Amino acid sequence: MTAAPALLDALRQTVGAAHVLTEGDLTAWEQDWRRREHGRALAVVRPASTAEVAAVVRACAASGTPIVPQGGNTGLSVGSTPDASGTAIVLSLARLNRVRGIDVGNLTMTVEAGCILQTLQQTAAEAGFLFPLSLAAEGSCTIGGNLATNAGGTQVVRYGNTRELCLGLEVVTAQGEVWDGLSGLRKDNTGYDLRNLLIGSEGTLGIITAATLKLFPQPVAKLTAWAAVPSMEAAVQLLGLAHRHLGAGLTGFEVMGRFALSLVVRHMPQLRVPFADLEGAPWCVLLENSDSESEQHARERFEHLMELAFEDGCVLDAVVAESIAQARELWHVRESIPLAQAEEGLNIKHDISVAASRFPAFVAHTDALLAREVPGARLVTFGHLGDGNLHYNVQAPEGGDAAAFLREQEPRVNELVYDAVAQFGGSFSAEHGVGRLKAHTLAHYKSPVALSMMRAVKQALDPQGILNPGCVLLK
Amino acid sequence: MTAAPALLDALRQTVGAAHVLTEGDLTAWEQDWRRREHGRALAVVRPASTAEVAAVVRACAASGTPIVPQGGNTGLSVGSTPDASGTAIVLSLARLNRVRGIDVGNLTMTVEAGCILQTLQQTAAEAGFLFPLSLAAEGSCTIGGNLATNAGGTQVVRYGNTRELCLGLEVVTAQGEVWDGLSGLRKDNTGYDLRNLLIGSEGTLGIITAATLKLFPQPVAKLTAWAAVPSMEAAVQLLGLAHRHLGAGLTGFEVMGRFALSLVVRHMPQLRVPFADLEGAPWCVLLENSDSESEQHARERFEHLMELAFEDGCVLDAVVAESIAQARELWHVRESIPLAQAEEGLNIKHDISVAASRFPAFVAHTDALLAREVPGARLVTFGHLGDGNLHYNVQAPEGGDAAAFLREQEPRVNELVYDAVAQFGGSFSAEHGVGRLKAHTLAHYKSPVALSMMRAVKQALDPQGILNPGCVLLK
């Protein structure tokens, strides 16, 4: 064990003294996005290249110093900030922010981990292509963090999670070696799938420094519709119809509960929420149709779908946006739900998934359970029904002491919801990952056989346990 | 170490004496598909359930007996047959052949490892859906083998490899425990991606006993076109146009070299090969367009694409099939190349990938290299250009002694081709996997860092080394 001062000297020599931060306000690196925890770092280290990352890891390995890799620090599960011990360094990838290249003929781009997601969307668009990953934090999250957490977002129904958008990785191992697994290959069956093992491992098995990502042709037209549906069953039925009649054109399918929308009406009176008061419509659905042909074609397909849905009785009323501005407004309503919810007060958030076909039964069961067990709790239910992913959030009772509600009820509400999720074969973390926040939840709900395989893999790749300890797997 | 007789007794008690084969002709299990190796098994064991598989593995683990898992035994890399030592059992998954369920609302089906691929295609079709995995051996290969080798095939450009079609696995570990990772979830970020680690691990990390697979809506129409192109550059340009104008409708994009097609003309005179003699057209391309709308719409889109391609000069002539029968004929020509090649005589097969954009330079470089270094060798080049996957096969010189050519030249030809592939950032095994056949090739070409991570993972999950030893990683 090297003493901390010797390590800090070594790090300063590696990345330059200006990029080893130990003084002043380090809140931006030490506190998680949702401000649930404020830890303390031995230092914030900001290497500028893969070679520097590797050297930093070797120095930490030599001294047994824990490393917390960090991208934009926008994660929702406390996976990229240090604990309170002050023994770990935060390794920020922010300075690795070059686009290394775009291969137009291969529909790929190779980028460094610290690139901001929105920058990559723009880079792709300027080259005439689409990089479809899209999520609320896109203005500040980094692609390295997206990969480390296998981020989801709004386009998953068509393009998959971040995992599905990545063809190759460059990774610094726990030993400080560089694995150059960058590759634009769509087929490569030469050995174990290390790429996918690293993706979603939240910095606990290696540090992603660069990636080769898939690009897609830009759709010629993108249309958005908003439909009021009589039940969750009808929403699932509409999803099936949309798959059948839009094919791969279906790029978005979001569901929103009536109470969630009522919060938008209450707190954002300037927004127009279609069908917010329509009788017999407990849910609304937002659909997006991307077309490789023309706007007119997209509109015809959408109108055909809606006609069929009316006939089948799974849609009560629907509107197709007439302009890009109108489409943006509809998406804006959907995206305003979390903010409206925050305006309403504190709440308990869940990021769960179940099979789309089991959504109706899951919601009926769990709504009733909470109504019985947690009287007054209000359910803010919305999410990516197309991927089976719900944000099933629980708002404190109207007019009550929300802080007290959270303090007293959060563990119990989580247990009720996660038990129900498990009962319906679902996941307690669909897209937000585990981090340190849900490491106990993982230990409780994950199959013991899977946990034991995960621990064996962790031990194999990081025998010293220096990579993001306590994240995903408990220490 | 239990003596073999005690183990065999235990296995007979577990699966029934009728399903522990030790006598008679075991060639079907002991010899690989391409008849490159005929090994010897201690026994062929045919459990009927996951519990029986687990019990067999526990018995083998207790006695340190190697296990070679086997599906349809149609692999091309000698990954599912035993070596000559007679110490390993072949564990056939063939009797685990139930479709456990179809979830129409979730677009998934859960099936056992021994299900024949074609049966699953039919099962999906009968429920009104598409299971898109399609490859030459589909009449006898099993989904377990497809998953264990991450099989590719002809629809990868749209639907991905087997990996992309799987949402969850049931696996028996090297310790004989059952990991129930069956899941129809499209989003689940609860820990390491064990599913993808197992997929493509060729039975060396665990034994896949069941899987939950994605279903897709059946396309309403499927059209096939055949285009003569002036160069490989033009073929890649056409691929870009097809991506842009057909979007996700592009479900097939195969390239065939002139010599490959001439072998079909020579050996299958009953087949009509379009543009086989067209001047200035060294390559032909087969395109498939799947449409969720109508045949007329598919045809209009195809014709629009071809007009643009003519204007751009990347297509010299093209024909769109007028009927399903004609489309089948075109596919039949493409699929007849391997057989025509076999009729022509012995040859050296390669299953390689490079980035689509580097195909022209790769082919120019490697063709010239082989012409110089292996005079008279004839190149049978064809494959899935849409995925960057070529079967770059080398036929013995016209009229020469093909057997002698193979004996004398195969190692050298492989070295030339694989060195060139490495130089162009490609893979020496795009879709056929490593098996025991290419374990030495993997050891030579794979990055040492990746190999060391792979060995660590293998040691972690199978510390006794009983699962398919010598496959993928050298013993």
Interface residues (C-beta under 8 A of the other chain):
Chain A: D103 V104 G105 N106 L107 T108 T149 N150 G152 V156 N161 R163 E164 T173 E177 V178 W179 D180 G181 S183 G184 L185 R186 K187 D188 N189 T190 G191 Y192 D193 L194 N196 L197 I199 G200 S201 L205 F216 P217 P219 V236 G240 H243 R244 H245 L246 G247 A248 G249 D291 S292 E293 R301 S353 V354 A355 A356 S357 R358 H384 D387 G388 N389 G425 G426 S427 F428 S429 A430 E431 H432 G433 V434 L442 Y445 K446 S447 V449 A450 L451 S452 M453 M454 A456 V457 K458 Q459 A460 L461 V472 L473
Chain B: D103 V104 G105 N106 L107 T108 T149 N150 G152 V156 N161 R163 E164 T173 E177 V178 W179 D180 G181 S183 G184 L185 R186 K187 D188 N189 T190 G191 Y192 D193 L194 N196 L197 I199 G200 S201 L205 F216 P217 P219 V236 G240 H243 R244 H245 L246 G247 A248 G249 D291 S292 E293 R301 S353 V354 A355 A356 S357 R358 H384 D387 G388 N389 G425 G426 S427 F428 S429 A430 E431 H432 G433 V434 L442 Y445 K446 S447 V449 A450 L451 S452 M453 M454 A456 V457 K458 Q459 A460 L461 V472 L473
